Amino acid sequence: MNLATEKHGEILVVAPEGQINSANAAAVETDLLAHVEKGERKIALDLGRLDYISSAGLRVVLVLAKRLKQGGGALVLCALQPHVREVFDISGFLAILNVTETRADALAKLA
């Protein structure tokens, strides 16, 4: 699992590549929350290169969203692959998370 990061002003874009599953979810959660601990308040999660997400991965996204919200920040997901979007849809997460089609839309929403 590779987590590519880049800054756009005050927005951190994180782009996981591969899979988030029960084998690596704890490590991904630790990495993501470390950014919040360092003061990041606006995160765009670009899921364009994410091939698979399990229920453990969904939990990581939810924990990140809650942590950011508690600190007055925000999380926006973008560029979900169709099969990954379906997992978020079936779980009901699309109704409670901010999701955009493109990275540019996510950046605009967080600006």
C-alpha positions as CSV (number, residue, x, y, z in Angstrom):
1,M,0.0,0.0,0.0
2,N,1.4,3.3,-1.1
3,L,0.0,6.6,0.2
4,A,1.1,9.4,-2.1
5,T,0.6,12.9,-0.5
6,E,0.9,16.4,-1.9
7,K,-0.1,19.8,-0.6
8,H,-2.3,22.3,-2.4
9,G,-2.3,25.4,-0.2
10,E,-3.9,24.3,3.1
11,I,-5.3,21.1,1.6
12,L,-3.5,17.8,1.9
13,V,-4.3,15.4,-1.0
14,V,-3.7,11.7,-0.1
15,A,-3.9,9.1,-2.8
16,P,-3.8,5.5,-1.7
17,E,-2.8,3.0,-4.3
18,G,-3.7,-0.7,-4.4
19,Q,-5.9,-2.1,-1.6
20,I,-7.0,-1.1,1.9
21,N,-7.9,-4.3,3.6
22,S,-7.7,-6.0,7.0
23,A,-4.0,-6.7,6.5
24,N,-3.0,-3.1,6.1
25,A,-5.9,-1.0,7.5
26,A,-4.2,-0.3,10.8
27,A,-1.1,1.0,9.2
28,V,-3.1,3.2,6.8
29,E,-5.1,4.5,9.7
30,T,-1.9,5.3,11.6
31,D,-0.4,7.1,8.6
32,L,-3.6,9.2,7.9
33,L,-4.2,10.1,11.6
34,A,-0.5,11.2,11.8
35,H,-1.3,13.9,9.3
36,V,-4.2,15.1,11.5
37,E,-1.9,15.1,14.5
38,K,0.6,17.3,12.7
39,G,-2.2,19.9,12.1
40,E,-3.8,19.0,8.8
41,R,-7.4,20.0,8.8
42,K,-8.5,19.7,5.2
43,I,-7.8,16.4,3.5
44,A,-8.9,15.2,0.0
45,L,-8.7,11.5,-0.3
46,D,-8.1,10.7,-4.0
47,L,-9.3,7.1,-4.5
48,G,-8.6,7.0,-8.3
49,R,-5.9,4.4,-7.9
50,L,-7.6,2.4,-5.1
51,D,-8.5,-1.0,-6.5
52,Y,-10.3,-2.5,-3.4
53,I,-11.5,-1.4,0.0
54,S,-12.8,-3.8,2.7
55,S,-15.0,-3.1,5.7
56,A,-11.7,-2.5,7.7
57,G,-10.8,0.2,5.1
58,L,-14.2,1.8,5.3
59,R,-13.7,2.1,9.1
60,V,-10.4,3.9,8.5
61,V,-12.1,6.4,6.3
62,L,-14.9,6.9,8.9
63,V,-12.3,7.4,11.7
64,L,-10.4,9.9,9.6
65,A,-13.6,11.9,8.8
66,K,-14.7,12.0,12.5
67,R,-11.2,13.0,13.7
68,L,-11.1,15.9,11.1
69,K,-14.6,17.0,12.0
70,Q,-13.8,17.1,15.7
71,G,-10.9,19.4,14.9
72,G,-13.0,21.7,12.8
73,G,-11.7,20.2,9.5
74,A,-13.1,18.3,6.6
75,L,-12.6,15.3,4.4
76,V,-13.6,15.0,0.8
77,L,-13.3,11.8,-1.2
78,C,-12.8,11.9,-5.0
79,A,-12.3,9.9,-8.1
80,L,-13.8,6.7,-6.8
81,Q,-13.5,3.7,-9.1
82,P,-16.9,2.2,-9.9
83,H,-16.4,-0.9,-7.8
84,V,-15.0,1.1,-4.9
85,R,-17.9,3.5,-5.2
86,E,-20.3,0.6,-5.0
87,V,-18.8,-0.5,-1.7
88,F,-19.2,3.0,-0.3
89,D,-22.8,3.1,-1.6
90,I,-23.9,-0.3,-0.2
91,S,-22.4,0.6,3.2
92,G,-24.4,3.9,3.2
93,F,-21.2,6.0,3.4
94,L,-22.0,8.0,0.3
95,A,-24.9,9.5,2.2
96,I,-22.7,10.7,5.1
97,L,-19.4,11.6,3.4
98,N,-18.5,14.3,1.0
99,V,-17.7,12.7,-2.4
100,T,-16.8,14.4,-5.7
101,E,-16.1,13.1,-9.1
102,T,-12.6,14.7,-9.6
103,R,-9.7,15.9,-7.5
104,A,-10.3,19.5,-8.8
105,D,-13.9,19.3,-7.5
106,A,-12.6,18.0,-4.1
107,L,-10.0,20.9,-3.9
108,A,-12.7,23.4,-4.7
109,K,-15.1,22.0,-2.1
110,L,-12.4,22.2,0.6
111,A,-11.1,25.7,-0.4
